[in-house]
Amino acid sequence: MRTLAAERVAIALAAAGLAGCSTFGASKFTPPKNAICAGQGFAIDASFASAGLHDCVIAPDGSVVVSVDHEPAVAEGINPSPWFAFRLKSDAPRSITVTLDYTDYTHRYAPYVSADGKTWMALGADKLALNERKTRATLKLDVPKGTLWVAGQPLSPSHDNLEWTRRELISKGFEEERYGTSLEGQPLIGFVGGGGVDAIVMLTRQHPPETSGQEAYRSFLERLTDRADDKANLFRARHRIILAPMPNPDGVDAGHWRLNAGGIDLNRDWGVFSQPETKALSAWIKLQAGNRRVVSMMDFHSTDRTVIYAPPLDAASPTIGFLPALKQKFDSTLSAPPAWSYSHNADGGTAKGWALEQLKAPGITVELWDQIPAQDARALGAAAADALIEYFAR
Ligand SMILES: [Zn+2]
């Protein structure tokens, strides 16, 4: 799609007698070769890791419409997570109105902007307007001379959480392991530390855009490995820590809403294991856990509210008593404690359900609100680690 769009730009430029010409629009401006639309002194491209799936047109009045498309999905319908990430390049500072067109889907992610793709600011609410059906979002953008990045969350392509986790753990005696290969050939990397009689498992980013969950995962891991009192030391001596920071690198880097490169929701594939990512990860977790008791498996996600999905309190797990302790910790320490939802579906294909079926461990899906302030996501992650340490190091 992007290639076709880029070709269309080239053809349009040629037709206008502008191809190879040094002037473009009102001033000297050469649109990038990979632009999906260009004109009037600016261009848009979506050719970087985690860019959304976009096409675009420039209207006669200079405003822009960007389509927000999803990846091919094997099952009908896709979770409504319209991810967008693109770049504007302009030859001069200018205000540009950009409408995101979600077709049948509705706006989910509040836009962030960045001058360098690294430091992000939320776009002011006064610069965002939705149509009545919320199928179109119109952004008023102040584009500098140079580049403005626009994305549904601060960008975090696959290498980002991998490198963050590596930096965090490498000096703490953890081992890094390549446990498999993604459908498109990327290495699947896990980390493991300690060798106690019990084990704890944690995951994040099965679903590509869910970076507020990743934020909670990071503070969870920091607290679990940095807390320095006797209980924390005892916890770490007793528990092998097994984690997978990037179980869907293809989907993350391709800017998918939800799926891996095979068009499958990986968090509906635990049990069937039709995809290399879930097959390899589940086998690796079992191998690393060995005959240890797995006390919990925590899988960090994002959605439209902060909520914990947990198995029922009478589920067949020797460590099910951890759940009330975790809830008590959240309720007593967080300014906005999460809601809880208890259920178990043995055939649902979630990592949570698999953990209970196969590891006899309470699998917990930790869902962070998409727009939760970073410090609140971090507080929840740290509180979860404290609850784990205090409950299992009694
Ligand atoms: Zn998710």
Boltz pocket constraint, residues with backbone or C-beta under 6 A from the ligand:
constraints:
  - pocket:
      binder: B
      contacts: [[A, 207], [A, 210], [A, 300], [A, 301], [A, 302]]
      max_distance: 6.0
